[in-house]
Amino acid sequence: MEWGHLEYFLAVARTGSLSGAAKQLRVNHSTVARRLEKLEQQLNVRLFDRLNNGYRLTDDGLSLKAHAAQVEREINQIQGVFSGSEAELRGTLKISKPSSGLLNLAPLLVAFHHRYPDINLVLTAGAERSEIARMEADVAIRLTNNPPEALVARKLGQLPINIFGSRAYLERAGTRNLDEYDWLVWHDDNSLLNMEPALKREIPNARIVLRTNSYNELFEAVNAGMGVSLLSPLRFPKTHQLQAVSPALYQFDQGVWLLSHPDLRNRERIRVFRDFMIEQLGGALTKHWNT
């Protein structure tokens, strides 16, 4: 069986049409149809129901899709290990960052680009550790205190997180117990980093008045005086109106880790990015905790 046939099959399965697959693969519509027909003949099954509004997978097609996706992942891993020159500081580097918005990598990526202009960066916001295992990303920055053992993990430092509220809100609220404040939390069921469980462990009766999956919205609501939240001062703009609630008492530890696949640990692009992030981001985190 040719891998090419499976590649065309996956394209149709994912786009739902011959034209969509042809556009994705940059081939003619008839080429996709011909490849699909050959695959069905080889397997002696019907993989799609041909409908007026597109192609729908049959039960056999659904089964094949799962197997073909696994083959695709294996091929991508092989290509990732052996493609390109290990010594050249050029090509593409795929970076995954937390989707929470707690980390702003833009200034660091600008500085990295100036230092290594021939390395093209692809940045995605995600939260799955499996991105590295599947080699969908070359390197990932993750907020965790339990990095996966199967990956190459380097700790960059501890992200400073504290309880903050606007000056106006804290003056209006006065001195209170923490469970008497109005709490705002960053919340995402699909994320490995979820603020609410950490808050509930420390303040079981916290009264939560807003949950949002947007860190920017969370910051703006706190800054506008809606309540207090767990925030990182590293993301505060110069014009913010926030202050910490008893800063010496309430600090939450959150590790910042750099992850990569063990098969790619000696890749030159990954090595220089790792060293750069240890120097720049790791240095910034250390400087914050020492001041």
RAWO-V37174 format. One record per pair of residues at least 12 apart in sequence whose C-alpha atoms are under 10 Angstrom apart, sorted by the first residue. I is the first residue (numbers start at 1). J is the second residue. If there is no record, write none. Layout:
# RAWO-V37174
i:I j:J
i:I j:J
This chain:
# RAWO-V37174
i:1 j:38
i:1 j:39
i:1 j:42
i:1 j:43
i:2 j:35
i:2 j:39
i:3 j:68
i:3 j:71
i:3 j:72
i:3 j:75
i:4 j:35
i:4 j:39
i:5 j:32
i:5 j:34
i:5 j:35
i:5 j:36
i:5 j:37
i:5 j:38
i:5 j:39
i:5 j:40
i:5 j:68
i:6 j:35
i:6 j:36
i:6 j:39
i:6 j:64
i:6 j:65
i:6 j:67
i:6 j:68
i:6 j:69
i:6 j:71
i:6 j:72
i:7 j:21
i:7 j:25
i:7 j:32
i:7 j:35
i:7 j:36
i:7 j:68
i:7 j:69
i:7 j:71
i:7 j:72
i:8 j:21
i:8 j:22
i:8 j:24
i:8 j:25
i:8 j:31
i:8 j:32
i:8 j:33
i:8 j:34
i:8 j:35
i:8 j:36
i:8 j:39
i:9 j:21
i:9 j:32
i:9 j:33
i:9 j:35
i:9 j:36
i:9 j:37
i:9 j:39
i:9 j:40
i:9 j:47
i:9 j:48
i:9 j:61
i:9 j:64
i:9 j:65
i:9 j:68
i:10 j:36
i:10 j:61
i:10 j:64
i:10 j:65
i:10 j:66
i:10 j:68
i:10 j:69
i:10 j:72
i:11 j:23
i:11 j:24
i:11 j:25
i:11 j:32
i:12 j:24
i:12 j:32
i:12 j:33
i:12 j:36
i:12 j:48
i:12 j:54
i:12 j:55
i:12 j:56
i:12 j:57
i:13 j:47
i:13 j:48
i:13 j:55
i:13 j:56
i:13 j:57
i:13 j:61
i:13 j:62
i:13 j:65
i:14 j:55
i:14 j:56
i:14 j:57
i:14 j:65
i:15 j:54
i:15 j:55
i:16 j:48
i:16 j:50
i:16 j:53
i:16 j:54
i:16 j:55
i:16 j:56
i:16 j:57
i:17 j:29
i:17 j:32
i:17 j:33
i:17 j:50
i:17 j:51
i:17 j:53
i:17 j:54
i:17 j:55
i:17 j:56
i:18 j:30
i:18 j:31
i:18 j:32
i:18 j:33
i:18 j:36
i:18 j:54
i:18 j:55
i:19 j:32
i:19 j:33
i:19 j:54
i:20 j:32
i:20 j:54
i:21 j:33
i:36 j:48
i:40 j:61
i:43 j:60
i:45 j:58
i:45 j:60
i:45 j:61
i:46 j:58
i:46 j:59
i:46 j:60
i:46 j:61
i:47 j:59
i:47 j:60
i:47 j:61
i:47 j:62
i:47 j:63
i:47 j:64
i:47 j:65
i:48 j:60
i:48 j:61
i:48 j:62
i:49 j:61
i:70 j:134
i:73 j:133
i:73 j:134
i:73 j:135
i:73 j:136
i:74 j:134
i:74 j:135
i:76 j:134
i:76 j:135
i:76 j:136
i:77 j:133
i:77 j:134
i:77 j:135
i:77 j:136
i:77 j:263
i:77 j:264
i:78 j:135
i:78 j:263
i:79 j:135
i:80 j:135
i:80 j:136
i:80 j:137
i:80 j:138
i:80 j:263
i:80 j:264
i:81 j:135
i:81 j:261
i:81 j:262
i:81 j:263
i:81 j:264
i:81 j:265
i:81 j:267
i:82 j:263
i:82 j:264
i:84 j:267
i:85 j:267
i:85 j:268
i:85 j:269
i:86 j:264
i:86 j:266
i:86 j:267
i:86 j:268
i:86 j:269
i:86 j:270
i:87 j:266
i:87 j:267
i:87 j:268
i:87 j:269
i:88 j:118
i:88 j:119
i:88 j:267
i:88 j:268
i:88 j:269
i:89 j:116
i:89 j:117
i:89 j:118
i:89 j:119
i:89 j:120
i:89 j:267
i:89 j:268
i:89 j:269
i:89 j:270
i:89 j:271
i:89 j:272
i:90 j:116
i:90 j:117
i:90 j:118
i:90 j:119
i:90 j:120
i:90 j:268
i:90 j:269
i:91 j:118
i:91 j:119
i:91 j:120
i:91 j:121
i:91 j:269
i:92 j:118
i:92 j:119
i:92 j:120
i:92 j:121
i:92 j:122
i:92 j:138
i:92 j:269
i:93 j:119
i:93 j:120
i:93 j:121
i:93 j:122
i:93 j:123
i:93 j:137
i:93 j:138
i:93 j:139
i:93 j:269
i:93 j:270
i:93 j:273
i:94 j:120
i:94 j:121
i:94 j:122
i:94 j:123
i:94 j:124
i:94 j:132
i:94 j:135
i:94 j:136
i:94 j:137
i:94 j:138
i:94 j:139
i:94 j:140
i:94 j:270
i:95 j:121
i:95 j:122
i:95 j:123
i:95 j:124
i:95 j:125
i:95 j:126
i:95 j:132
i:95 j:136
i:95 j:137
i:95 j:138
i:95 j:139
i:95 j:140
i:95 j:141
i:95 j:259
i:95 j:260
i:95 j:270
i:95 j:273
i:96 j:122
i:96 j:123
i:96 j:124
i:96 j:125
i:96 j:126
i:96 j:127
i:96 j:128
i:96 j:129
i:96 j:131
i:96 j:132
i:96 j:136
i:96 j:137
i:96 j:138
i:96 j:139
i:96 j:140
i:96 j:141
i:96 j:142
i:96 j:258
i:96 j:259
i:97 j:123
i:97 j:124
i:97 j:125
i:97 j:126
i:97 j:127
i:97 j:128
i:97 j:137
i:97 j:139
i:97 j:140
i:97 j:141
i:97 j:142
i:97 j:143
i:97 j:258
i:98 j:124
i:98 j:125
i:98 j:126
i:98 j:127
i:98 j:128
i:98 j:140
i:98 j:141
i:98 j:142
i:98 j:143
i:98 j:191
i:98 j:192
i:98 j:193
i:99 j:124
i:99 j:125
i:99 j:126
i:99 j:127
i:99 j:128
i:99 j:142
i:99 j:188
i:99 j:191
i:99 j:192
i:99 j:193
i:99 j:213
i:99 j:214
i:99 j:215
i:100 j:125
i:100 j:126
i:100 j:127
i:100 j:143
i:100 j:186
i:100 j:187
i:100 j:188
i:100 j:191
i:100 j:192
i:100 j:193
i:100 j:194
i:100 j:195
i:100 j:213
i:100 j:214
i:100 j:215
i:100 j:216
i:101 j:125
i:101 j:186
i:101 j:213
i:101 j:214
i:101 j:215
i:101 j:216
i:101 j:235
i:102 j:143
i:102 j:159
i:102 j:161
i:102 j:186
i:102 j:214
i:102 j:215
i:102 j:216
i:102 j:231
i:102 j:232
i:102 j:233
i:102 j:234
i:102 j:235
i:103 j:141
i:103 j:142
i:103 j:143
i:103 j:159
i:103 j:215
i:103 j:232
i:103 j:234
i:103 j:235
i:103 j:256
i:103 j:281
i:104 j:234
i:104 j:235
i:105 j:123
i:105 j:141
i:105 j:277
i:105 j:281
i:108 j:276
i:108 j:277
i:108 j:280
i:108 j:281
i:109 j:121
i:109 j:123
i:109 j:273
i:109 j:276
i:109 j:277
i:111 j:276
i:111 j:280
i:112 j:272
i:112 j:273
i:112 j:276
i:112 j:277
i:112 j:280
i:115 j:276
i:116 j:269
i:116 j:272
i:116 j:273
i:119 j:269
i:122 j:137
i:122 j:138
i:123 j:137
i:123 j:140
i:124 j:137
i:124 j:140
i:125 j:140
i:125 j:141
i:126 j:140
i:126 j:141
i:126 j:142
i:126 j:190
i:126 j:191
i:126 j:192
i:127 j:140
i:127 j:141
i:127 j:142
i:127 j:143
i:127 j:190
i:127 j:191
i:127 j:192
i:127 j:193
i:128 j:140
i:128 j:142
i:128 j:190
i:128 j:191
i:128 j:192
i:129 j:141
i:129 j:142
i:129 j:147
i:129 j:148
i:129 j:151
i:129 j:192
i:129 j:259
i:129 j:260
i:130 j:148
i:130 j:151
i:131 j:260
i:131 j:261
i:132 j:151
i:132 j:152
i:132 j:259
i:132 j:260
i:132 j:261
i:132 j:262
i:133 j:150
i:133 j:151
i:133 j:260
i:133 j:261
i:133 j:262
i:133 j:263
i:134 j:261
i:135 j:260
i:135 j:261
i:135 j:263
i:135 j:264
i:137 j:259
i:137 j:260
i:137 j:261
i:138 j:259
i:138 j:260
i:138 j:261
i:138 j:264
i:138 j:265
i:138 j:267
i:138 j:269
i:138 j:270
i:139 j:152
i:139 j:153
i:139 j:258
i:139 j:259
i:139 j:260
i:139 j:261
i:139 j:264
i:139 j:265
i:139 j:269
i:139 j:270
i:139 j:271
i:139 j:273
i:139 j:274
i:140 j:153
i:140 j:257
i:140 j:258
i:140 j:259
i:140 j:260
i:140 j:261
i:141 j:153
i:141 j:154
i:141 j:155
i:141 j:156
i:141 j:256
i:141 j:257
i:141 j:258
i:141 j:259
i:141 j:260
i:141 j:277
i:142 j:155
i:142 j:156
i:142 j:192
i:142 j:193
i:142 j:255
i:142 j:256
i:142 j:257
i:142 j:258
i:142 j:259
i:143 j:155
i:143 j:158
i:143 j:159
i:143 j:192
i:143 j:193
i:143 j:254
i:143 j:255
i:143 j:256
i:143 j:257
i:143 j:258
i:144 j:158
i:144 j:159
i:144 j:192
i:144 j:193
i:144 j:253
i:144 j:254
i:144 j:255
i:144 j:256
i:144 j:257
i:145 j:158
i:145 j:253
i:145 j:254
i:145 j:255
i:145 j:256
i:145 j:257
i:146 j:255
i:146 j:257
i:147 j:255
i:147 j:256
i:147 j:257
i:147 j:258
i:147 j:259
i:148 j:259
i:150 j:259
i:150 j:260
i:150 j:261
i:150 j:262
i:151 j:258
i:151 j:259
i:151 j:260
i:151 j:261
i:151 j:262
i:151 j:263
i:151 j:265
i:152 j:257
i:152 j:258
i:152 j:259
i:152 j:260
i:152 j:261
i:152 j:262
i:152 j:263
i:152 j:264
i:152 j:265
i:153 j:257
i:153 j:258
i:153 j:259
i:153 j:260
i:153 j:261
i:153 j:262
i:154 j:256
i:154 j:257
i:154 j:258
i:154 j:259
i:154 j:260
i:154 j:274
i:154 j:278
i:155 j:255
i:155 j:256
i:155 j:257
i:155 j:258
i:155 j:259
i:155 j:278
i:155 j:282
i:156 j:255
i:156 j:256
i:156 j:257
i:156 j:258
i:156 j:274
i:156 j:277
i:156 j:278
i:156 j:279
i:156 j:280
i:156 j:281
i:156 j:282
i:156 j:283
i:156 j:284
i:156 j:285
i:156 j:286
i:157 j:253
i:157 j:254
i:157 j:255
i:157 j:256
i:157 j:257
i:157 j:258
i:157 j:278
i:157 j:281
i:157 j:282
i:157 j:283
i:157 j:284
i:157 j:285
i:157 j:286
i:157 j:289
i:158 j:252
i:158 j:253
i:158 j:254
i:158 j:255
i:158 j:256
i:158 j:257
i:158 j:282
i:158 j:285
i:158 j:286
i:158 j:288
i:158 j:289
i:159 j:232
i:159 j:233
i:159 j:234
i:159 j:252
i:159 j:253
i:159 j:254
i:159 j:255
i:159 j:256
i:159 j:282
i:159 j:284
i:159 j:285
i:159 j:286
i:159 j:288
i:159 j:289
i:160 j:230
i:160 j:231
i:160 j:232
i:160 j:233
i:160 j:234
i:160 j:251
i:160 j:252
i:160 j:253
i:160 j:254
i:160 j:255
i:160 j:285
i:160 j:286
i:160 j:288
i:160 j:289
i:161 j:229
i:161 j:230
i:161 j:231
i:161 j:232
i:161 j:233
i:161 j:234
i:161 j:244
i:161 j:247
i:161 j:250
i:161 j:251
i:161 j:252
i:161 j:253
i:161 j:254
i:162 j:229
i:162 j:230
i:162 j:231
i:162 j:232
i:162 j:233
i:162 j:243
i:162 j:244
i:162 j:245
i:162 j:246
i:162 j:247
i:162 j:248
i:162 j:249
i:162 j:250
i:162 j:251
i:162 j:252
i:162 j:253
i:163 j:178
i:163 j:183
i:163 j:228
i:163 j:229
i:163 j:230
i:163 j:231
i:163 j:232
i:163 j:233
i:163 j:242
i:163 j:243
i:163 j:244
i:163 j:245
i:163 j:246
i:163 j:247
i:163 j:249
i:163 j:250
i:163 j:251
i:163 j:252
i:164 j:219
i:164 j:222
i:164 j:223
i:164 j:227
i:164 j:228
i:164 j:229
i:164 j:230
i:164 j:231
i:164 j:232
i:164 j:233
i:164 j:241
i:164 j:242
i:164 j:243
i:164 j:244
i:164 j:245
i:164 j:246
i:164 j:247
i:164 j:250
i:165 j:181
i:165 j:182
i:165 j:183
i:165 j:184
i:165 j:219
i:165 j:221
i:165 j:222
i:165 j:223
i:165 j:224
i:165 j:225
i:165 j:226
i:165 j:227
i:165 j:228
i:165 j:229
i:165 j:230
i:165 j:231
i:165 j:241
i:165 j:242
i:165 j:243
i:165 j:244
i:165 j:245
i:166 j:221
i:166 j:222
i:166 j:223
i:166 j:224
i:166 j:225
i:166 j:226
i:166 j:227
i:166 j:228
i:166 j:240
i:166 j:241
i:166 j:242
i:166 j:243
i:166 j:244
i:166 j:245
i:167 j:223
i:167 j:224
i:167 j:225
i:167 j:240
i:167 j:241
i:167 j:242
i:167 j:243
i:167 j:244
i:167 j:245
i:168 j:223
i:168 j:224
i:168 j:225
i:168 j:226
i:168 j:241
i:168 j:242
i:168 j:243
i:169 j:181
i:169 j:182
i:169 j:222
i:169 j:223
i:169 j:224
i:169 j:225
i:169 j:226
i:169 j:227
i:169 j:228
i:169 j:242
i:170 j:225
i:170 j:227
i:170 j:228
i:170 j:242
i:170 j:243
i:170 j:244
i:170 j:245
i:172 j:225
i:173 j:227
i:175 j:245
i:177 j:203
i:177 j:206
i:178 j:202
i:178 j:203
i:178 j:205
i:178 j:206
i:178 j:207
i:178 j:228
i:178 j:245
i:179 j:202
i:179 j:203
i:179 j:204
i:179 j:205
i:179 j:206
i:179 j:207
i:179 j:208
i:180 j:205
i:180 j:206
i:180 j:207
i:181 j:206
i:181 j:207
i:181 j:208
i:181 j:209
i:181 j:226
i:181 j:227
i:181 j:228
i:181 j:229
i:182 j:206
i:182 j:207
i:182 j:208
i:182 j:209
i:182 j:210
i:182 j:222
i:182 j:225
i:182 j:226
i:182 j:227
i:182 j:228
i:182 j:229
i:183 j:196
i:183 j:199
i:183 j:206
i:183 j:207
i:183 j:208
i:183 j:209
i:183 j:210
i:183 j:211
i:183 j:222
i:183 j:226
i:183 j:227
i:183 j:228
i:183 j:229
i:183 j:230
i:184 j:196
i:184 j:206
i:184 j:207
i:184 j:208
i:184 j:209
i:184 j:210
i:184 j:211
i:184 j:212
i:184 j:218
i:184 j:219
i:184 j:221
i:184 j:222
i:184 j:226
i:184 j:227
i:184 j:228
i:184 j:229
i:184 j:230
i:185 j:197
i:185 j:199
i:185 j:208
i:185 j:209
i:185 j:210
i:185 j:211
i:185 j:212
i:185 j:213
i:185 j:214
i:185 j:215
i:185 j:218
i:185 j:219
i:185 j:222
i:185 j:228
i:185 j:229
i:185 j:230
i:185 j:231
i:186 j:210
i:186 j:211
i:186 j:212
i:186 j:213
i:186 j:214
i:186 j:215
i:186 j:216
i:186 j:217
i:186 j:218
i:186 j:219
i:186 j:229
i:186 j:230
i:186 j:231
i:187 j:210
i:187 j:211
i:187 j:212
i:187 j:213
i:187 j:214
i:187 j:215
i:187 j:218
i:188 j:211
i:188 j:212
i:188 j:213
i:188 j:214
i:189 j:213
i:191 j:213
i:193 j:254
i:194 j:213
i:195 j:211
i:195 j:229
i:195 j:230
i:195 j:231
i:196 j:208
i:196 j:211
i:196 j:230
i:198 j:230
i:198 j:252
i:199 j:229
i:199 j:230
i:199 j:252
i:202 j:250
i:202 j:252
i:208 j:227
i:208 j:228
i:208 j:229
i:209 j:226
i:209 j:227
i:209 j:228
i:210 j:226
i:210 j:227
i:210 j:229
i:215 j:231
i:215 j:235
i:216 j:235
i:218 j:230
i:218 j:231
i:219 j:231
i:219 j:232
i:219 j:235
i:219 j:236
i:219 j:240
i:219 j:242
i:220 j:240
i:222 j:241
i:222 j:242
i:223 j:240
i:223 j:241
i:223 j:242
i:223 j:243
i:224 j:240
i:224 j:241
i:224 j:242
i:225 j:241
i:225 j:242
i:228 j:242
i:228 j:243
i:228 j:244
i:228 j:245
i:229 j:244
i:229 j:245
i:230 j:244
i:230 j:250
i:230 j:251
i:230 j:252
i:231 j:244
i:231 j:252
i:232 j:252
i:233 j:288
i:234 j:284
i:234 j:285
i:234 j:288
i:256 j:281
i:256 j:282
i:256 j:285
i:257 j:278
i:257 j:282
i:258 j:273
i:258 j:274
i:258 j:277
i:258 j:278
i:259 j:274
i:260 j:274
